[in-house]
């Protein structure tokens, strides 16, 4: 059983410039690369779970989104396998969807197929949908400030009402996950 961190992409790992369709638009938030390297070194499986309604709105294609994600992986340069899985939900909020957050479907599938320790699975993101996705999957939600700058007001209110941890940076969120993993492992003998 392995620990895992499921990550939102836009404004969590990269600066969101709105309906990003070109790889050159992908810019990492401060400390994202170092934070995710620490998570990988600590034994976490990493997954990307991103809503990309611009696809079904006709603003860009799935291939464009995949090219952006390939650029993200290049910039992060994570140790193999990098992201163990990437899920892009192309639907608009008003369309039925299997994977669009807050649906827990992707997380639940990965927990079962990849033998993940559900008690040490985290969903890190900057919006209420990210938190609700974690709650729906019965894993640990973690709220981060968008771009490492400020919290989404609705998400912060939602998190505070449920005592969900929130951090100003992805780095702090990863350190939190690592500390809980280390505590669960118990003292070294």
VENNORDA-V355061 format. One record per backbone hydrogen bond with DSSP energy under -0.5 kcal/mol. NH is the residue of the N-H (numbers start at 1). CO is the residue of the C=O. If there is no record, write none. Layout:
nh:NH co:CO
nh:NH co:CO
This chain:
nh:2 co:115
nh:4 co:120
nh:5 co:45
nh:6 co:122
nh:7 co:47
nh:8 co:124
nh:11 co:14
nh:12 co:9
nh:13 co:9
nh:14 co:9
nh:15 co:27
nh:17 co:15
nh:25 co:22
nh:26 co:23
nh:27 co:25
nh:29 co:13
nh:32 co:29
nh:35 co:31
nh:36 co:32
nh:37 co:33
nh:38 co:34
nh:39 co:35
nh:40 co:36
nh:41 co:37
nh:42 co:38
nh:43 co:40
nh:44 co:39
nh:45 co:3
nh:47 co:5
nh:48 co:85
nh:49 co:7
nh:50 co:87
nh:52 co:89
nh:55 co:52
nh:56 co:90
nh:57 co:53
nh:58 co:55
nh:59 co:54
nh:60 co:54
nh:65 co:61
nh:66 co:62
nh:67 co:63
nh:68 co:64
nh:69 co:65
nh:70 co:66
nh:71 co:67
nh:72 co:68
nh:73 co:69
nh:74 co:70
nh:75 co:71
nh:76 co:72
nh:77 co:73
nh:82 co:79
nh:84 co:46
nh:85 co:46
nh:87 co:48
nh:88 co:86
nh:89 co:50
nh:89 co:87
nh:90 co:88
nh:95 co:92
nh:103 co:100
nh:108 co:104
nh:109 co:105
nh:110 co:106
nh:111 co:107
nh:112 co:108
nh:113 co:109
nh:114 co:110
nh:115 co:112
nh:116 co:111
nh:117 co:2
nh:118 co:116
nh:120 co:117
nh:121 co:118
nh:122 co:4
nh:123 co:140
nh:124 co:6
nh:125 co:123
nh:125 co:142
nh:130 co:127
nh:131 co:127
nh:132 co:128
nh:133 co:129
nh:134 co:130
nh:135 co:131
nh:136 co:132
nh:137 co:133
nh:138 co:134
nh:138 co:135
nh:139 co:134
nh:140 co:121
nh:141 co:139
nh:142 co:123
nh:143 co:165
nh:144 co:125
nh:145 co:167
nh:146 co:150
nh:147 co:11
nh:148 co:145
nh:149 co:146
nh:150 co:146
nh:152 co:126
nh:156 co:152
nh:157 co:153
nh:158 co:154
nh:159 co:155
nh:160 co:156
nh:161 co:157
nh:162 co:158
nh:162 co:159
nh:163 co:160
nh:164 co:159
nh:167 co:143
nh:173 co:169
nh:174 co:170
nh:175 co:171
nh:176 co:172
nh:177 co:173
nh:178 co:174
nh:179 co:175
nh:180 co:176
nh:181 co:177
nh:182 co:178
nh:183 co:179
nh:184 co:180
nh:185 co:181
nh:186 co:182
nh:186 co:183
